[in-house]
Amino acid sequence: MATLHNTAAKGDFAPTVLMPGDPLRAKFIAETYLKNTKLVNNVRGIQGYTGEYKGKPVSVMASGMGMPSIGIYSYELFNVYDVENIIRIGSAGMLSPKLKIRSVVAGMSAYSNSNYGAQFGFKGNMAPCCSFELLEKAVAAARRMGVEMPVGPIYSSDTFYDATEPKPSAILKDLGVLAVEMEAYALYLNAAKAGKNALALLTISDNVFTGESLTPQEVRETFTQMMEIALEIA
């Protein structure tokens, strides 16, 4: 059962895994929200925990940064560990002027400059979608909690420091893309190929146009609305 990247045993992961990028955010969620928590993986410091939230088994495991990294971990969770649902809970840069720092958004579909999708054999351009089932539950949970959560396309970039001119961010903003991050495109494609469910819930950590940004500790410990929405639908 173990892989090069994951030493968990069969049955160690719950059917639903919350997946932040940062291992320390995974640790924060496990210690803050879960009961009877067990560390099931720590290969390369990519911490995975399984515990209980309101009596229901839930796992949380980091993905690392970028599509190659989440591509590996989500593939193994879906195809080796029989996980049914992965909810990415990550940070993102604001593209839509309707958003602000700490806004929570749900990625209905993901655009990308990545070649990750080429492995699936389709020769055109792909903008994979999330699981409607998870999205519907997340929207309902956000409403119950009084959280305004815009839903729309997001942009998964292979490059954090993008030297492209003109900047894709300005173009995508005019197309209604909400935010930029680095993982959802690969996650959505892996879920589609495996016949599983995926959703990216994102909290805005920075404004790519003005440079306004939160600190790493704020990103790790203050994005609780997003975490709680994900836990409610796990």
Secondary structure, DSSP 8 states (H G I E B T S, - for coil): ---SS----TT-S-SEEEE-S-HHHHHHHHHHH-EEEEEEE-GGG--EEEEEETTEEEEEE---SSHHHHHHHHHHHHHTS---EEEEEEEEEE-STT--TT-EEEEEEEEES-SGGGGG---S----B--HHHHHHHHHHHHHHT----EEEEEE-S-SS---SS-HHHHHHTTT--EEESSHHHHHHHHHHHT-EEEEEEEEEEETTT--B--HHHHHHS-HHHHHHHHHH-
